[in-house]
């Protein structure tokens, strides 16, 4: 099983997402839930394509943290 961080951003009335560990793998959606679903499908297709092309699946090195500033 592979796990990848995704970043979801609100942009001009919709949402977009990407994974820092999978360059070029992006998705959009009208809602947060939709972009999450679309990104799951995009990553699945991206990984299947890499396997078909005989490319190694990258290890996830990204992580996210929130920091509080006063």
C-alpha positions, -999 to +999 in steps of 0.1 A: +000+000+000+012+035-008+002+067+010+006+101-004+000+136+011-024+157-009-027+195-006-062+209-012-066+246-020-097+267-025-095+287-057-120+309-074-151+291-063-138+256-067-111+234-052-078+220-066-055+194-052-020+181-059+005+157-043+041+170-037+054+134-042+037+129-075+046+158-098+019+164-125-008+145-106-035+171-100-073+172-097-101+198-093-136+197-080-166+219-071-164+209-034-138+197-009-154+162-010-154+161-048-118+172-052-107+146-026-125+119-046-111+131-079-076+132-064-079+097-052-088+086-087-060+107-103-034+091-080-048+056-087-045+063-125-011+079-121+003+049-101-012+024-126+004+042-155+038+042-137+035+005-131+025-001-168+055+019-179+078+000-156+086+031-135+093+029-098+066+042-075+081+070-055+082+069-017+063+096+001+086+121+017+061+149+023+043+157+054+022+186+067+020+205+099+000+235+111+018+261+132+002+288+153+014+323+152+003+349+178 
